Amino acid sequence: MKKNDFRKNIKLTEPIFNKLKALMKVKDVKQYELIEILLDSYVTNKLSEKEREFFNYQMEQLEELRKEEH
C-alpha cells in the first residue's frame, strides 16, 4: 500500500462545506487542522466511554496496518 492510499477525499454538502470555509476564514487554519479539532472535540464530548474505547481500538488497528505497509 502506498502512502497516499491512506489519504481520502471526503464529500460534504454545500452548506457544511461553506461552514468549514467560513471557520477557516475566522481562524487561520488549514482544512485538515480544523477537521482534526472538530473530530477530537466530538470524540471527547459526544462519545460514551465505551464508544471512545472502541474508537481508540480502531485507531490502533489502523495505525498497525499503516506500519505494516511501510
All heavy atoms as a GROMACS GRO file, in nm:
protein
  608
    1MET      N    1   0.084  -0.118   0.000
    1MET     CA    2   0.000   0.000   0.000
    1MET      C    3   0.089   0.124   0.000
    1MET      O    4   0.185   0.132   0.074
    1MET     CB    5  -0.090  -0.002   0.123
    1MET     CG    6  -0.194   0.105   0.123
    1MET     SD    7  -0.312   0.090   0.259
    1MET     CE    8  -0.411  -0.045   0.202
    2LYS      N    9   0.056   0.219  -0.083
    2LYS     CA   10   0.133   0.342  -0.092
    2LYS      C   11   0.089   0.440   0.016
    2LYS      O   12  -0.021   0.433   0.068
    2LYS     CB   13   0.113   0.406  -0.230
    2LYS     CG   14   0.162   0.321  -0.344
    2LYS     CD   15   0.133   0.386  -0.476
    2LYS     CE   16  -0.017   0.383  -0.493
    2LYS     NZ   17  -0.069   0.420  -0.619
    3LYS      N   18   0.176   0.534   0.047
    3LYS     CA   19   0.149   0.634   0.150
    3LYS      C   20   0.018   0.709   0.122
    3LYS      O   21  -0.063   0.730   0.211
    3LYS     CB   22   0.265   0.732   0.158
    3LYS     CG   23   0.250   0.837   0.264
    3LYS     CD   24   0.372   0.927   0.270
    3LYS     CE   25   0.357   1.030   0.378
    3LYS     NZ   26   0.473   1.117   0.387
    4ASN      N   27  -0.006   0.745  -0.002
    4ASN     CA   28  -0.125   0.823  -0.036
    4ASN      C   29  -0.254   0.742  -0.033
    4ASN      O   30  -0.361   0.799  -0.040
    4ASN     CB   31  -0.108   0.889  -0.173
    4ASN     CG   32  -0.012   1.005  -0.168
    4ASN    OD1   33   0.017   1.060  -0.063
    4ASN    ND2   34   0.040   1.042  -0.283
    5ASP      N   35  -0.244   0.610  -0.022
    5ASP     CA   36  -0.364   0.528  -0.013
    5ASP      C   37  -0.443   0.559   0.114
    5ASP      O   38  -0.561   0.530   0.122
    5ASP     CB   39  -0.330   0.380  -0.018
    5ASP     CG   40  -0.287   0.337  -0.157
    5ASP    OD1   41  -0.310   0.413  -0.253
    5ASP    OD2   42  -0.230   0.228  -0.169
    6PHE      N   43  -0.377   0.614   0.214
    6PHE     CA   44  -0.446   0.648   0.338
    6PHE      C   45  -0.508   0.786   0.334
    6PHE      O   46  -0.580   0.824   0.424
    6PHE     CB   47  -0.351   0.637   0.458
    6PHE     CG   48  -0.338   0.496   0.506
    6PHE    CD1   49  -0.236   0.416   0.462
    6PHE    CD2   50  -0.430   0.444   0.596
    6PHE    CE1   51  -0.224   0.286   0.506
    6PHE    CE2   52  -0.419   0.313   0.640
    6PHE     CZ   53  -0.316   0.234   0.595
    7ARG      N   54  -0.480   0.862   0.232
    7ARG     CA   55  -0.540   0.994   0.219
    7ARG      C   56  -0.664   0.981   0.134
    7ARG      O   57  -0.661   0.928   0.024
    7ARG     CB   58  -0.442   1.092   0.154
    7ARG     CG   59  -0.324   1.117   0.241
    7ARG     CD   60  -0.234   1.217   0.180
    7ARG     NE   61  -0.118   1.231   0.267
    7ARG     CZ   62  -0.022   1.316   0.247
    7ARG    NH1   63  -0.026   1.396   0.143
    7ARG    NH2   64   0.079   1.323   0.329
    8LYS      N   65  -0.773   1.032   0.185
    8LYS     CA   66  -0.900   1.019   0.115
    8LYS      C   67  -0.969   1.155   0.108
    8LYS      O   68  -0.954   1.239   0.196
    8LYS     CB   69  -0.993   0.922   0.190
    8LYS     CG   70  -0.934   0.784   0.211
    8LYS     CD   71  -0.927   0.707   0.082
    8LYS     CE   72  -0.870   0.570   0.106
    8LYS     NZ   73  -0.827   0.506  -0.010
    9ASN      N   74  -1.044   1.172   0.004
    9ASN     CA   75  -1.130   1.288  -0.007
    9ASN      C   76  -1.258   1.260   0.068
    9ASN      O   77  -1.305   1.146   0.072
    9ASN     CB   78  -1.163   1.318  -0.154
    9ASN     CG   79  -1.042   1.366  -0.229
    9ASN    OD1   80  -0.954   1.429  -0.175
    9ASN    ND2   81  -1.037   1.333  -0.357
   10ILE      N   82  -1.314   1.362   0.128
   10ILE     CA   83  -1.446   1.347   0.189
   10ILE      C   84  -1.541   1.440   0.116
   10ILE      O   85  -1.506   1.551   0.080
   10ILE     CB   86  -1.445   1.373   0.341
   10ILE    CG1   87  -1.387   1.509   0.375
   10ILE    CG2   88  -1.371   1.264   0.414
   10ILE    CD1   89  -1.396   1.544   0.522
   11LYS      N   90  -1.661   1.391   0.094
   11LYS     CA   91  -1.761   1.470   0.025
   11LYS      C   92  -1.850   1.536   0.130
   11LYS      O   93  -1.898   1.470   0.222
   11LYS     CB   94  -1.843   1.383  -0.069
   11LYS     CG   95  -1.757   1.327  -0.180
   11LYS     CD   96  -1.836   1.247  -0.278
   11LYS     CE   97  -1.738   1.191  -0.380
   11LYS     NZ   98  -1.798   1.151  -0.501
   12LEU      N   99  -1.870   1.665   0.113
   12LEU     CA  100  -1.952   1.742   0.205
   12LEU      C  101  -2.065   1.808   0.128
   12LEU      O  102  -2.048   1.846   0.012
   12LEU     CB  103  -1.868   1.851   0.272
   12LEU     CG  104  -1.742   1.805   0.346
   12LEU    CD1  105  -1.660   1.926   0.389
   12LEU    CD2  106  -1.779   1.720   0.464
   13THR      N  107  -2.177   1.824   0.196
   13THR     CA  108  -2.283   1.901   0.133
   13THR      C  109  -2.235   2.046   0.124
   13THR      O  110  -2.145   2.087   0.198
   13THR     CB  111  -2.413   1.895   0.216
   13THR    OG1  112  -2.388   1.954   0.344
   13THR    CG2  113  -2.463   1.752   0.230
   14GLU      N  114  -2.294   2.122   0.036
   14GLU     CA  115  -2.252   2.260   0.019
   14GLU      C  116  -2.265   2.342   0.148
   14GLU      O  117  -2.173   2.417   0.182
   14GLU     CB  118  -2.329   2.327  -0.095
   14GLU     CG  119  -2.273   2.464  -0.128
   14GLU     CD  120  -2.332   2.522  -0.255
   14GLU    OE1  121  -2.388   2.448  -0.336
   14GLU    OE2  122  -2.320   2.644  -0.271
   15PRO      N  123  -2.377   2.329   0.222
   15PRO     CA  124  -2.386   2.407   0.347
   15PRO      C  125  -2.276   2.373   0.448
   15PRO      O  126  -2.221   2.462   0.513
   15PRO     CB  127  -2.524   2.371   0.403
   15PRO     CG  128  -2.602   2.322   0.286
   15PRO     CD  129  -2.502   2.259   0.194
   16ILE      N  130  -2.241   2.246   0.459
   16ILE     CA  131  -2.135   2.207   0.553
   16ILE      C  132  -2.000   2.256   0.503
   16ILE      O  133  -1.919   2.307   0.581
   16ILE     CB  134  -2.135   2.054   0.574
   16ILE    CG1  135  -2.262   2.015   0.650
   16ILE    CG2  136  -2.010   2.009   0.649
   16ILE    CD1  137  -2.283   1.866   0.664
   17PHE      N  138  -1.976   2.244   0.374
   17PHE     CA  139  -1.850   2.293   0.318
   17PHE      C  140  -1.838   2.444   0.338
   17PHE      O  141  -1.731   2.494   0.373
   17PHE     CB  142  -1.840   2.258   0.169
   17PHE     CG  143  -1.710   2.301   0.108
   17PHE    CD1  144  -1.592   2.236   0.140
   17PHE    CD2  145  -1.705   2.406   0.018
   17PHE    CE1  146  -1.471   2.274   0.085
   17PHE    CE2  147  -1.585   2.446  -0.037
   17PHE     CZ  148  -1.468   2.380  -0.004
   18ASN      N  149  -1.949   2.517   0.322
   18ASN     CA  150  -1.946   2.662   0.342
   18ASN      C  151  -1.917   2.697   0.488
   18ASN      O  152  -1.845   2.793   0.516
   18ASN     CB  153  -2.078   2.725   0.297
   18ASN     CG  154  -2.089   2.726   0.146
   18ASN    OD1  155  -1.989   2.718   0.075
   18ASN    ND2  156  -2.211   2.733   0.096
   19LYS      N  157  -1.971   2.618   0.582
   19LYS     CA  158  -1.940   2.641   0.724
   19LYS      C  159  -1.790   2.620   0.749
   19LYS      O  160  -1.727   2.697   0.822
   19LYS     CB  161  -2.019   2.546   0.814
   19LYS     CG  162  -2.165   2.581   0.828
   19LYS     CD  163  -2.233   2.480   0.920
   19LYS     CE  164  -2.381   2.504   0.929
   19LYS     NZ  165  -2.447   2.405   1.018
   20LEU      N  166  -1.736   2.516   0.689
   20LEU     CA  167  -1.593   2.487   0.703
   20LEU      C  168  -1.510   2.603   0.648
   20LEU      O  169  -1.415   2.650   0.712
   20LEU     CB  170  -1.560   2.356   0.632
   20LEU     CG  171  -1.419   2.302   0.646
   20LEU    CD1  172  -1.388   2.268   0.791
   20LEU    CD2  173  -1.402   2.179   0.559
   21LYS      N  174  -1.544   2.650   0.529
   21LYS     CA  175  -1.471   2.762   0.468
   21LYS      C  176  -1.482   2.887   0.554
   21LYS      O  177  -1.383   2.958   0.572
   21LYS     CB  178  -1.525   2.792   0.328
   21LYS     CG  179  -1.483   2.691   0.226
   21LYS     CD  180  -1.512   2.728   0.082
   21LYS     CE  181  -1.628   2.817   0.056
   21LYS     NZ  182  -1.663   2.833  -0.085
   22ALA      N  183  -1.601   2.914   0.609
   22ALA     CA  184  -1.620   3.032   0.694
   22ALA      C  185  -1.534   3.022   0.820
   22ALA      O  186  -1.471   3.120   0.861
   22ALA     CB  187  -1.768   3.048   0.730
   23LEU      N  188  -1.531   2.905   0.883
   23LEU     CA  189  -1.447   2.886   1.002
   23LEU      C  190  -1.300   2.906   0.969
   23LEU      O  191  -1.224   2.962   1.049
   23LEU     CB  192  -1.468   2.748   1.062
   23LEU     CG  193  -1.582   2.732   1.160
   23LEU    CD1  194  -1.600   2.586   1.199
   23LEU    CD2  195  -1.559   2.817   1.284
   24MET      N  196  -1.260   2.861   0.850
   24MET     CA  197  -1.121   2.877   0.810
   24MET      C  198  -1.085   3.024   0.790
   24MET      O  199  -0.969   3.062   0.803
   24MET     CB  200  -1.094   2.797   0.683
   24MET     CG  201  -1.094   2.647   0.706
   24MET     SD  202  -1.092   2.549   0.554
   24MET     CE  203  -0.959   2.625   0.463
   25LYS      N  204  -1.184   3.107   0.761
   25LYS     CA  205  -1.157   3.250   0.747
   25LYS      C  206  -1.156   3.320   0.883
   25LYS      O  207  -1.085   3.418   0.901
   25LYS     CB  208  -1.261   3.314   0.655
   25LYS     CG  209  -1.241   3.269   0.511
   25LYS     CD  210  -1.336   3.333   0.416
   25LYS     CE  211  -1.310   3.276   0.277
   25LYS     NZ  212  -1.366   3.356   0.171
   26VAL      N  213  -1.233   3.266   0.977
   26VAL     CA  214  -1.234   3.323   1.112
   26VAL      C  215  -1.103   3.290   1.184
   26VAL      O  216  -1.044   3.374   1.249
   26VAL     CB  217  -1.355   3.269   1.193
   26VAL    CG1  218  -1.345   3.308   1.339
   26VAL    CG2  219  -1.486   3.316   1.132
   27LYS      N  220  -1.062   3.163   1.171
   27LYS     CA  221  -0.937   3.118   1.230
   27LYS      C  222  -0.844   3.077   1.116
   27LYS      O  223  -0.884   3.008   1.025
   27LYS     CB  224  -0.960   2.996   1.321
   27LYS     CG  225  -1.049   3.021   1.439
   27LYS     CD  226  -0.992   3.120   1.536
   27LYS     CE  227  -0.902   3.054   1.636
   27LYS     NZ  228  -0.851   3.147   1.736
   28ASP      N  229  -0.722   3.121   1.123
   28ASP     CA  230  -0.626   3.090   1.016
   28ASP      C  231  -0.574   2.947   1.034
   28ASP      O  232  -0.467   2.925   1.092
   28ASP     CB  233  -0.511   3.190   1.019
   28ASP     CG  234  -0.416   3.173   0.902
   28ASP    OD1  235  -0.458   3.119   0.797
   28ASP    OD2  236  -0.298   3.211   0.917
   29VAL      N  237  -0.654   2.850   0.990
   29VAL     CA  238  -0.614   2.709   0.999
   29VAL      C  239  -0.641   2.641   0.865
   29VAL      O  240  -0.725   2.685   0.788
   29VAL     CB  241  -0.691   2.633   1.111
   29VAL    CG1  242  -0.655   2.686   1.247
   29VAL    CG2  243  -0.839   2.637   1.090
   30LYS      N  244  -0.569   2.536   0.844
   30LYS     CA  245  -0.591   2.456   0.723
   30LYS      C  246  -0.710   2.363   0.744
   30LYS      O  247  -0.748   2.335   0.857
   30LYS     CB  248  -0.465   2.374   0.693
   30LYS     CG  249  -0.344   2.462   0.666
   30LYS     CD  250  -0.231   2.380   0.610
   30LYS     CE  251  -0.107   2.459   0.582
   30LYS     NZ  252  -0.120   2.584   0.515
   31GLN      N  253  -0.768   2.315   0.635
   31GLN     CA  254  -0.885   2.227   0.645
   31GLN      C  255  -0.858   2.107   0.732
   31GLN      O  256  -0.937   2.074   0.820
   31GLN     CB  257  -0.929   2.179   0.506
   31GLN     CG  258  -1.007   2.279   0.430
   31GLN     CD  259  -1.057   2.222   0.297
   31GLN    OE1  260  -1.038   2.105   0.266
   31GLN    NE2  261  -1.121   2.307   0.218
   32TYR      N  262  -0.747   2.039   0.710
   32TYR     CA  263  -0.719   1.918   0.787
   32TYR      C  264  -0.701   1.949   0.936
   32TYR      O  265  -0.737   1.868   1.021
   32TYR     CB  266  -0.598   1.842   0.732
   32TYR     CG  267  -0.465   1.912   0.748
   32TYR    CD1  268  -0.389   1.893   0.864
   32TYR    CD2  269  -0.414   1.994   0.649
   32TYR    CE1  270  -0.267   1.956   0.880
   32TYR    CE2  271  -0.292   2.056   0.663
   32TYR     CZ  272  -0.218   2.038   0.779
   32TYR     OH  273  -0.098   2.099   0.794
   33GLU      N  274  -0.646   2.068   0.968
   33GLU     CA  275  -0.632   2.106   1.108
   33GLU      C  276  -0.768   2.129   1.174
   33GLU      O  277  -0.792   2.083   1.286
   33GLU     CB  278  -0.547   2.233   1.122
   33GLU     CG  279  -0.402   2.215   1.081
   33GLU     CD  280  -0.326   2.345   1.074
   33GLU    OE1  281  -0.383   2.449   1.035
   33GLU    OE2  282  -0.207   2.342   1.108
   34LEU      N  283  -0.855   2.197   1.103
   34LEU     CA  284  -0.988   2.224   1.156
   34LEU      C  285  -1.068   2.094   1.171
   34LEU      O  286  -1.133   2.073   1.273
   34LEU     CB  287  -1.063   2.322   1.065
   34LEU     CG  288  -1.199   2.368   1.112
   34LEU    CD1  289  -1.194   2.424   1.254
   34LEU    CD2  290  -1.254   2.473   1.017
   35ILE      N  291  -1.058   2.006   1.075
   35ILE     CA  292  -1.128   1.877   1.083
   35ILE      C  293  -1.075   1.797   1.202
   35ILE      O  294  -1.152   1.736   1.276
   35ILE     CB  295  -1.117   1.800   0.951
   35ILE    CG1  296  -1.200   1.873   0.843
   35ILE    CG2  297  -1.164   1.656   0.967
   35ILE    CD1  298  -1.179   1.822   0.703
   36GLU      N  299  -0.944   1.799   1.224
   36GLU     CA  300  -0.888   1.726   1.338
   36GLU      C  301  -0.940   1.783   1.470
   36GLU      O  302  -0.976   1.707   1.561
   36GLU     CB  303  -0.735   1.732   1.335
   36GLU     CG  304  -0.673   1.652   1.449
   36GLU     CD  305  -0.522   1.646   1.442
   36GLU    OE1  306  -0.460   1.736   1.383
   36GLU    OE2  307  -0.467   1.550   1.496
   37ILE      N  308  -0.947   1.914   1.482
   37ILE     CA  309  -1.001   1.979   1.603
   37ILE      C  310  -1.145   1.937   1.625
   37ILE      O  311  -1.185   1.902   1.737
   37ILE     CB  312  -0.989   2.133   1.592
   37ILE    CG1  313  -0.842   2.175   1.598
   37ILE    CG2  314  -1.070   2.202   1.701
   37ILE    CD1  315  -0.816   2.318   1.554
   38LEU      N  316  -1.224   1.939   1.519
   38LEU     CA  317  -1.365   1.902   1.529
   38LEU      C  318  -1.380   1.755   1.568
   38LEU      O  319  -1.463   1.720   1.653
   38LEU     CB  320  -1.437   1.931   1.398
   38LEU     CG  321  -1.447   2.079   1.359
   38LEU    CD1  322  -1.496   2.093   1.216
   38LEU    CD2  323  -1.535   2.154   1.455
   39LEU      N  324  -1.299   1.668   1.508
   39LEU     CA  325  -1.305   1.525   1.542
   39LEU      C  326  -1.265   1.502   1.687
   39LEU      O  327  -1.331   1.426   1.759
   39LEU     CB  328  -1.215   1.445   1.449
   39LEU     CG  329  -1.266   1.427   1.307
   39LEU    CD1  330  -1.158   1.368   1.218
   39LEU    CD2  331  -1.389   1.340   1.305
   40ASP      N  332  -1.158   1.566   1.731
   40ASP     CA  333  -1.114   1.550   1.869
   40ASP      C  334  -1.222   1.595   1.966
   40ASP      O  335  -1.248   1.528   2.067
   40ASP     CB  336  -0.984   1.627   1.895
   40ASP     CG  337  -0.863   1.565   1.828
   40ASP    OD1  338  -0.870   1.448   1.783
   40ASP    OD2  339  -0.760   1.634   1.819
   41SER      N  340  -1.285   1.706   1.935
   41SER     CA  341  -1.392   1.757   2.020
   41SER      C  342  -1.510   1.660   2.023
   41SER      O  343  -1.567   1.633   2.130
   41SER     CB  344  -1.439   1.894   1.969
   41SER     OG  345  -1.547   1.940   2.046
   42TYR      N  346  -1.545   1.605   1.910
   42TYR     CA  347  -1.656   1.510   1.903
   42TYR      C  348  -1.625   1.385   1.984
   42TYR      O  349  -1.710   1.339   2.063
   42TYR     CB  350  -1.685   1.472   1.757
   42TYR     CG  351  -1.809   1.389   1.743
   42TYR    CD1  352  -1.934   1.449   1.731
   42TYR    CD2  353  -1.803   1.250   1.745
   42TYR    CE1  354  -2.049   1.373   1.721
   42TYR    CE2  355  -1.918   1.173   1.734
   42TYR     CZ  356  -2.041   1.235   1.722
   42TYR     OH  357  -2.155   1.159   1.712
   43VAL      N  358  -1.506   1.331   1.968
   43VAL     CA  359  -1.468   1.210   2.042
   43VAL      C  360  -1.472   1.238   2.192
   43VAL      O  361  -1.524   1.158   2.270
   43VAL     CB  362  -1.328   1.161   1.997
   43VAL    CG1  363  -1.274   1.053   2.092
   43VAL    CG2  364  -1.336   1.108   1.855
   44THR      N  365  -1.420   1.352   2.233
   44THR     CA  366  -1.414   1.386   2.376
   44THR      C  367  -1.552   1.414   2.434
   44THR      O  368  -1.583   1.368   2.545
   44THR     CB  369  -1.324   1.510   2.397
   44THR    OG1  370  -1.193   1.478   2.350
   44THR    CG2  371  -1.320   1.551   2.542
   45ASN      N  372  -1.636   1.484   2.360
   45ASN     CA  373  -1.762   1.535   2.418
   45ASN      C  374  -1.887   1.457   2.381
   45ASN      O  375  -1.988   1.470   2.449
   45ASN     CB  376  -1.780   1.681   2.378
   45ASN     CG  377  -1.670   1.768   2.432
   45ASN    OD1  378  -1.641   1.764   2.550
   45ASN    ND2  379  -1.605   1.843   2.344
   46LYS      N  380  -1.882   1.377   2.276
   46LYS     CA  381  -2.004   1.312   2.228
   46LYS      C  382  -2.005   1.160   2.240
   46LYS      O  383  -2.110   1.100   2.232
   46LYS     CB  384  -2.032   1.351   2.083
   46LYS     CG  385  -2.057   1.500   2.062
   46LYS     CD  386  -2.186   1.543   2.126
   46LYS     CE  387  -2.216   1.688   2.094
   46LYS     NZ  388  -2.340   1.731   2.156
   47LEU      N  389  -1.887   1.099   2.254
   47LEU     CA  390  -1.881   0.954   2.262
   47LEU      C  391  -1.886   0.909   2.408
   47LEU      O  392  -1.826   0.974   2.495
   47LEU     CB  393  -1.754   0.899   2.198
   47LEU     CG  394  -1.735   0.920   2.048
   47LEU    CD1  395  -1.607   0.851   2.001
   47LEU    CD2  396  -1.854   0.873   1.968
   48SER      N  397  -1.955   0.800   2.432
   48SER     CA  398  -1.953   0.742   2.565
   48SER      C  399  -1.815   0.681   2.589
   48SER      O  400  -1.735   0.666   2.496
   48SER     CB  401  -2.060   0.632   2.576
   48SER     OG  402  -2.025   0.521   2.496
   49GLU      N  403  -1.788   0.644   2.713
   49GLU     CA  404  -1.658   0.584   2.742
   49GLU      C  405  -1.637   0.457   2.660
   49GLU      O  406  -1.529   0.434   2.605
   49GLU     CB  407  -1.648   0.552   2.891
   49GLU     CG  408  -1.510   0.505   2.931
   49GLU     CD  409  -1.493   0.493   3.081
   49GLU    OE1  410  -1.565   0.561   3.156
   49GLU    OE2  411  -1.404   0.416   3.121
   50LYS      N  412  -1.740   0.376   2.650
   50LYS     CA  413  -1.731   0.252   2.572
   50LYS      C  414  -1.706   0.282   2.424
   50LYS      O  415  -1.624   0.216   2.359
   50LYS     CB  416  -1.858   0.170   2.589
   50LYS     CG  417  -1.851   0.033   2.529
   50LYS     CD  418  -1.970  -0.050   2.570
   50LYS     CE  419  -1.954  -0.191   2.526
   50LYS     NZ  420  -1.914  -0.284   2.628
   51GLU      N  421  -1.774   0.382   2.371
   51GLU     CA  422  -1.752   0.422   2.231
   51GLU      C  423  -1.611   0.475   2.210
   51GLU      O  424  -1.547   0.445   2.109
   51GLU     CB  425  -1.854   0.528   2.189
   51GLU     CG  426  -1.995   0.474   2.176
   51GLU     CD  427  -2.099   0.582   2.160
   51GLU    OE1  428  -2.083   0.693   2.217
   51GLU    OE2  429  -2.198   0.556   2.090
   52ARG      N  430  -1.560   0.552   2.308
   52ARG     CA  431  -1.423   0.603   2.297
   52ARG      C  432  -1.322   0.488   2.299
   52ARG      O  433  -1.223   0.490   2.225
   52ARG     CB  434  -1.392   0.701   2.410
   52ARG     CG  435  -1.429   0.844   2.378
   52ARG     CD  436  -1.370   0.943   2.477
   52ARG     NE  437  -1.409   0.917   2.615
   52ARG     CZ  438  -1.522   0.956   2.671
   52ARG    NH1  439  -1.611   1.022   2.600
   52ARG    NH2  440  -1.548   0.928   2.797
   53GLU      N  441  -1.346   0.389   2.383
   53GLU     CA  442  -1.257   0.273   2.387
   53GLU      C  443  -1.256   0.203   2.252
   53GLU      O  444  -1.149   0.166   2.202
   53GLU     CB  445  -1.300   0.176   2.496
   53GLU     CG  446  -1.273   0.225   2.636
   53GLU     CD  447  -1.331   0.135   2.743
   53GLU    OE1  448  -1.381   0.024   2.710
   53GLU    OE2  449  -1.326   0.174   2.861
   54PHE      N  450  -1.372   0.184   2.193
   54PHE     CA  451  -1.380   0.121   2.062
   54PHE      C  452  -1.314   0.207   1.955
   54PHE      O  453  -1.240   0.157   1.870
   54PHE     CB  454  -1.526   0.091   2.025
   54PHE     CG  455  -1.541   0.016   1.896
   54PHE    CD1  456  -1.492  -0.112   1.883
   54PHE    CD2  457  -1.602   0.075   1.787
   54PHE    CE1  458  -1.503  -0.183   1.763
   54PHE    CE2  459  -1.614   0.007   1.667
   54PHE     CZ  460  -1.565  -0.122   1.655
   55PHE      N  461  -1.337   0.337   1.961
   55PHE     CA  462  -1.273   0.430   1.868
   55PHE      C  463  -1.120   0.419   1.879
   55PHE      O  464  -1.050   0.408   1.777
   55PHE     CB  465  -1.318   0.574   1.897
   55PHE     CG  466  -1.243   0.678   1.821
   55PHE    CD1  467  -1.273   0.705   1.689
   55PHE    CD2  468  -1.140   0.749   1.880
   55PHE    CE1  469  -1.203   0.800   1.618
   55PHE    CE2  470  -1.069   0.844   1.811
   55PHE     CZ  471  -1.100   0.870   1.679
   56ASN      N  472  -1.069   0.422   2.001
   56ASN     CA  473  -0.924   0.413   2.021
   56ASN      C  474  -0.870   0.279   1.971
   56ASN      O  475  -0.761   0.275   1.911
   56ASN     CB  476  -0.889   0.434   2.168
   56ASN     CG  477  -0.911   0.578   2.210
   56ASN    OD1  478  -0.899   0.670   2.130
   56ASN    ND2  479  -0.944   0.598   2.336
   57TYR      N  480  -0.945   0.173   1.992
   57TYR     CA  481  -0.905   0.042   1.940
   57TYR      C  482  -0.897   0.047   1.787
   57TYR      O  483  -0.800  -0.002   1.728
   57TYR     CB  484  -1.005  -0.065   1.986
   57TYR     CG  485  -0.983  -0.198   1.920
   57TYR    CD1  486  -0.878  -0.282   1.960
   57TYR    CD2  487  -1.066  -0.241   1.817
   57TYR    CE1  488  -0.858  -0.404   1.898
   57TYR    CE2  489  -1.046  -0.364   1.755
   57TYR     CZ  490  -0.941  -0.443   1.796
   57TYR     OH  491  -0.920  -0.564   1.733
   58GLN      N  492  -0.997   0.106   1.724
   58GLN     CA  493  -0.998   0.115   1.578
   58GLN      C  494  -0.879   0.198   1.528
   58GLN      O  495  -0.815   0.163   1.428
   58GLN     CB  496  -1.129   0.178   1.528
   58GLN     CG  497  -1.250   0.090   1.549
   58GLN     CD  498  -1.238  -0.040   1.471
   58GLN    OE1  499  -1.204  -0.041   1.354
   58GLN    NE2  500  -1.265  -0.150   1.539
   59MET      N  501  -0.848   0.305   1.598
   59MET     CA  502  -0.734   0.388   1.560
   59MET      C  503  -0.603   0.310   1.572
   59MET      O  504  -0.516   0.321   1.486
   59MET     CB  505  -0.729   0.515   1.646
   59MET     CG  506  -0.844   0.611   1.621
   59MET     SD  507  -0.849   0.671   1.450
   59MET     CE  508  -0.696   0.761   1.441
   60GLU      N  509  -0.591   0.230   1.677
   60GLU     CA  510  -0.472   0.147   1.693
   60GLU      C  511  -0.459   0.046   1.579
   60GLU      O  512  -0.350   0.024   1.528
   60GLU     CB  513  -0.476   0.073   1.827
   60GLU     CG  514  -0.457   0.162   1.947
   60GLU     CD  515  -0.485   0.091   2.079
   60GLU    OE1  516  -0.504  -0.033   2.078
   60GLU    OE2  517  -0.489   0.160   2.182
   61GLN      N  518  -0.571  -0.013   1.541
   61GLN     CA  519  -0.570  -0.110   1.432
   61GLN      C  520  -0.527  -0.044   1.301
   61GLN      O  521  -0.447  -0.101   1.224
   61GLN     CB  522  -0.708  -0.175   1.415
   61GLN     CG  523  -0.752  -0.257   1.534
   61GLN     CD  524  -0.656  -0.371   1.560
   61GLN    OE1  525  -0.626  -0.450   1.473
   61GLN    NE2  526  -0.607  -0.379   1.683
   62LEU      N  527  -0.578   0.073   1.275
   62LEU     CA  528  -0.541   0.145   1.152
   62LEU      C  529  -0.393   0.182   1.153
   62LEU      O  530  -0.326   0.175   1.050
   62LEU     CB  531  -0.628   0.269   1.135
   62LEU     CG  532  -0.774   0.241   1.101
   62LEU    CD1  533  -0.857   0.368   1.113
   62LEU    CD2  534  -0.786   0.181   0.962
   63GLU      N  535  -0.343   0.222   1.269
   63GLU     CA  536  -0.202   0.257   1.280
   63GLU      C  537  -0.114   0.133   1.257
   63GLU      O  538  -0.012   0.142   1.189
   63GLU     CB  539  -0.173   0.318   1.418
   63GLU     CG  540  -0.030   0.361   1.438
   63GLU     CD  541   0.016   0.472   1.346
   63GLU    OE1  542  -0.068   0.546   1.291
   63GLU    OE2  543   0.139   0.485   1.326
   64GLU      N  544  -0.154   0.020   1.309
   64GLU     CA  545  -0.080  -0.105   1.285
   64GLU      C  546  -0.078  -0.140   1.137
   64GLU      O  547   0.027  -0.181   1.085
   64GLU     CB  548  -0.139  -0.220   1.367
   64GLU     CG  549  -0.112  -0.210   1.516
   64GLU     CD  550   0.037  -0.212   1.549
   64GLU    OE1  551   0.111  -0.294   1.489
   64GLU    OE2  552   0.078  -0.133   1.635
   65LEU      N  553  -0.190  -0.125   1.071
   65LEU     CA  554  -0.195  -0.151   0.927
   65LEU      C  555  -0.100  -0.060   0.851
   65LEU      O  556  -0.029  -0.102   0.761
   65LEU     CB  557  -0.337  -0.130   0.873
   65LEU     CG  558  -0.436  -0.244   0.895
   65LEU    CD1  559  -0.575  -0.200   0.849
   65LEU    CD2  560  -0.392  -0.368   0.820
   66ARG      N  561  -0.101   0.066   0.890
   66ARG     CA  562  -0.013   0.164   0.825
   66ARG      C  563   0.133   0.124   0.844
   66ARG      O  564   0.212   0.128   0.750
   66ARG     CB  565  -0.038   0.304   0.880
   66ARG     CG  566   0.033   0.413   0.802
   66ARG     CD  567   0.020   0.549   0.866
   66ARG     NE  568   0.089   0.556   0.992
   66ARG     CZ  569   0.222   0.572   1.006
   66ARG    NH1  570   0.298   0.578   0.899
   66ARG    NH2  571   0.278   0.580   1.124
   67LYS      N  572   0.170   0.083   0.965
   67LYS     CA  573   0.308   0.044   0.994
   67LYS      C  574   0.348  -0.080   0.915
   67LYS      O  575   0.461  -0.088   0.866
   67LYS     CB  576   0.326   0.018   1.142
   67LYS     CG  577   0.328   0.144   1.226
   67LYS     CD  578   0.343   0.109   1.373
   67LYS     CE  579   0.338   0.233   1.459
   67LYS     NZ  580   0.344   0.199   1.603
   68GLU      N  581   0.257  -0.175   0.904
   68GLU     CA  582   0.287  -0.298   0.831
   68GLU      C  583   0.312  -0.270   0.683
   68GLU      O  584   0.389  -0.342   0.620
   68GLU     CB  585   0.171  -0.396   0.845
   68GLU     CG  586   0.159  -0.456   0.983
   68GLU     CD  587   0.036  -0.543   0.999
   68GLU    OE1  588  -0.036  -0.565   0.899
   68GLU    OE2  589   0.011  -0.586   1.112
   69GLU      N  590   0.249  -0.170   0.631
   69GLU     CA  591   0.263  -0.138   0.487
   69GLU      C  592   0.392  -0.063   0.458
   69GLU      O  593   0.431  -0.053   0.343
   69GLU     CB  594   0.143  -0.057   0.440
   69GLU     CG  595   0.012  -0.131   0.450
   69GLU     CD  596   0.010  -0.258   0.366
   69GLU    OE1  597   0.075  -0.260   0.259
   69GLU    OE2  598  -0.056  -0.354   0.408
   70HIS      N  599   0.456  -0.009   0.562
   70HIS     CA  600   0.581   0.067   0.538
   70HIS      C  601   0.691  -0.018   0.581
   70HIS      O  602   0.776  -0.062   0.586
   70HIS     CB  603   0.582   0.197   0.615
   70HIS     CG  604   0.484   0.297   0.562
   70HIS    ND1  605   0.426   0.291   0.436
   70HIS    CD2  606   0.428   0.406   0.618
   70HIS    CE1  607   0.343   0.392   0.419
   70HIS    NE2  608   0.343   0.462   0.529
   0.00000   0.00000   0.00000
